[in-house]
């Protein structure tokens, strides 16, 4: 309501009449009454208005971080590190040997039965697998038993997981075997030499004569002549020692983050491809073919070509034995999976098959009669410790890197998986130390690389394992075999060991059935799996790992280069804004474009960010400015022509203002809630946007920035000198930015109207 002279005169007339008729009104009371009437009318008008007052943006004050000087922090850490006391020594030892913490609290009545049972069962399974996996590693069977024995004891002392079974692992054995065969071949040894020697041994045993090889190739190593088997285990020990050193260094320098680059789909595909390679390498033993392992790339393809080329040389004895053993092993596995709820413990099928096949081979004289390949003599006892061949390490220094990373990744992932299942915690850094020393210390005792194995860990879990005492029991089972029963495996056929290896790959090879489900769940993960699997199977294991890591990182970069972008609309009359394409009944704000970019903004996707923004809002500043300049020039030319037509003089000083094309929006609000960080290129993109859109009369505001993003913008002077423009460029919510944009536009329009008037 507007108070003018007419209104006041009317009120004064009414009051005068009232006064004349009834009573005389005091002048001061009259003025007070007028003031009250004016105030009531004003309040009534304000109450009846439909417009709400503009929201005032919330101002938050950042806390000042008081960081200690780097020198003082370094001094305190050094002081803490060199401080020596009894509690500190006890804490250090118990941290390095976790067994000191949990063993004194061991509950015998509650834990001992489950630990003993699981330890014995895993030990029984471990013995035939340790002998079998030596075929993959290219070394004698005795070294597999050594590896399993030492690894279980060391992890018992240093591991933080209660359920993980550390020992010989098929994938590690395959990777070791490829390095061993390559170096043995480069050293001049014949990869088929073992078959020739075994035939001479057969003649010596059968005819009772003494035939010797005229010339046996040897190499000098550490001051002594070394044959093929000696050289093979020396190579394996050198790789194992280096892998353990790498793992300990990774633990010391806190480099466990390296494993995060091994994504689950990549590791899964790598393991499946390696399993297919293992199956291919072992296929020749099933048929009894004497084919050397292929050196170089394309092992799977070349090996299968060689197998089919020599299929006519198949040993029928090995073929029949393989068919029987695989049938028994697969049938037992299927029965165990079907009735696992009823069976209190897994069936020791591998041990039964090994025992039966060994007896059949010994009494049937399958080696001497039919030429079937056997494991050979396995000595009892332990060999004296020996230093690793340091002269060989320069040849395998790069081969140990993937072994170290894969071994650590499998061990930590399994440890965390079972710790989460049973409700306790593990220390990844200590796990890295533990697996590192499981490789360093056994390398002095003729052992090769170890890792946690999923199959044996699941067996331990299903048979009631409570602590790592079960690993100690498994080591005792292996010790009994080393001391007393090892020679009984001399007649065991290699095809039986190959059957055990191949049947153990069933779980990994079944992953092929999950590909359609992977594709439906995530095409990106399915493609990573297929690439890692194909590269590992068709090229080589080492290159397959490298290709899988690089490809998965490229996929991640591609996803950040082409993230989801969207324009936002308002949800009814609330302060919430969401994607216009994803939700219904959203209202885009009037003359304000709200843009969301769902990825970090850095050098690789800066151009993608700018292009997607230009496309979303429909206006590219440079092109818009060019159009306006062309329109200005056209208007200027038209003005000159008009002046000439009217006979007016024109000196070329015609001034034409830049043609202003009315845009559909006056402000762009960047919703930064999905941008975790930006780099210098991202900062430059923001500065470029503000500058270019300002040139065409469009404001650019930021909303929902996290503190790290704000810090980067402040360091880059995005908000001007001393952050003087922060209040007009940065907002905590999208709605606050929209309200500010509309208020600023309304103020600008009113000023322009006043100037025109």
Steps between C-alpha positions, in 0.01 A plus 500: 500500500630845401442789740437815296339841562156373406506217749626720780242768425224242508612368839540849637152598382346195666686569821400869500138416456519248779660753721248770423208273569622326813820622660808702441813294402840605628746574218768261632246221535385574148853457364550177696179357360608584146833328555331185632260491207788537257697220672202262502433556131865438417508175703177384340643564155817310583297207637284481189788510253580170319872562455739342752808689608817378326692232683824614653781255420651324798852617574732240650832593649788261434703382794862603503727199484794523731763276350814429690828589331650217299821515701323449832293214359816333368677546834211348694485199267874444524486531877217251514685263268826496696337483841577164659301354785371163609137574403614629162714191434211278603261692275740485205558127535130424541425713196761323292400158634122513560511144634632650827168680545247226433681178595512573879122554482440177306187321623593133477154361574332720241758516222721193502263250337416723205864602448629143513235367263537779245881486524509126435254516210682790334831324555367184334378706204822701495736204451378382158450858384851598606642213298271573205565873478871435461413391145387860443805648670742283302682367809521172690204396723701522822523879467121533505492322835773729635306806387177388666675412825691825552223731377246360748735542796603856414144616439399339831749734669443818298152491346204696632228294330356205692380303198730561201698201375836610358707264293552375150255652249433399141524850353827576679638164391410570137669841507808351666504216245499738204803685637678175587443341157614816323823528696568126480456516123726807471765324710522230233314218672274271300145528628444136402814381673306359796333243276832380362648458845193318625525251210863427590396447862235256380760301304735496797228370731366247250820352352720537804766692307656836553446737208606860533447802286814585309464874553282679751462874457576704813551865585715656768302660780645634825827315447349159422376313195123502485280265296155563362303435821748692711484795261119490487456522877770770517299714258180438696673591827645821353158614376343412835761692699452811286122478522524482880737799510259701285212415732692599813606828338138565403403444863777727633411785264124447539449417132204272552291739291656337192248220535210739443596511132418128483124526461282199581389439136860526382629257765212263427571504127873464560446196723266341245745555214783361710284197584447436131877523452556254784252257344683529167841441656374192684311350205813332365537300822147367464598352164854403596657717228864610520455861389724775641329807639483779244723800565364844417157635420198302392563199725139384485472507121843348431456228764164387363643494147787281624259274688284435194811459284629226733164349594601172331775460764250487787592259780190283549599416856511868598179572310306224676642596840409865440144415401451288813652756735306795354175305521557416866613852594214675319240261639630550852498879458141494374388279788677724746338816360155343493515361854732756660242575769494138610873430478686607811834512318609501132588170342878441470451390139840624378685294760292189422564539127872558557530197727304272265684621189837462669425142601370418153805653334744326734357149484394530136849627400338758275823695459714211382233317296313785335740795529269703723664810651533487879598751766831331575686468825397744774763509776418519869626759742616853435776645288746736669418868456667685218527863396289599200691545176561873507673483161170384348289780644591750231335266247170473689477838673198601290332158513471525878287818488172344375556205732533733800195707410272206418606303807433797727170587331358148535618468861360833619170463314442153645601616848258792494221290352509236775567758772182681399312171495602406856500848653864585568759728340827440321794733439579520127850634562580212735353258246743637245787451745383148577474389138831674426682299767313188383701548182833634632571247775396184308713611204802402711349150533434415131142630483315713247232772505191456714164669536165453666283244320124538483413128479702395805385808694138406435574144614648634824198719556250223431674252731486716812828690493527755782863619498829453318578200720343309210789615278742355754314166485514507117874561518536195731312284246740616227792435735393139546498454124843663470650279769337164432257472207659697216672198334167321465396755235783399265274291272225762486419582137524861384165467326338447842656821626377678185148370569510648852610837361239508224210399725601771748445754221129424472397804701707740290392351168135522605536877488424479129139425592479830690591717200136571395412603855811720516400661170150577628630638830783715358622498143816680601595232756411223254726651233786537750453133597503383139806705407701387804400137448576504125834677538610263776397187310608599149813711562664417834427518869730797570382703202142400574532657845651816354238523225221447754628778729552747215165422338306533827668838563418610144137404560498709816652797316248457219215504750633820659546653155140428406305523827130555538399865471155640561287810535308527826144603578319588820291247693159667546535792743792354692865597505609174331619473140544181299572370150234605250559189288478253788199629696151611409309816596809714549483872423810668354563837668413808297793633297753300704684189374624257766774267372639193681827327402546159670875445494824660619603789277861462388720530193362191326134608500523880495394522136223247554368712789491817290341332197234326708414830674473688171280227358277480807427873531489551121727803493873502426646837605750537217243421230243726665748786511589439134133512402456828684804655332368396160162649583674821614693524176185436301314772691788741448504438126123546484532831688761626256285407201199669655700818561618507142145443374382797708776720360670535838875524535661201669864506600505139613445604858164332529481342845292186536471329837572129516183322403360329808313178425253405767608163654274256677707524817710754682684270744667157499525322836763225513397230747841378622370241746621215275845651433738358763806699389643716224854565381654808339335414167160478669562834671588652163174361359299674775682829442445470127128439547452804723693726264338381175142501625550839663580631153148414384326613816462162675611441859659171617447398864631200696299295749558204732882507484693286748777654707788361293341646188457837672864495611616437144283784370632736767860416422429567132351846579166394352312725745719801433753672719454409868192295398295817469256340251442178692164611635367566149650193327485217755187360668443207732182386325365512148184677618700780663685552171172510304346754741811718480502478119137609472549783749810625318321483163201690636729771638679526166170530312375775734823697454475468123137619509597802711781589261264481204252727676 
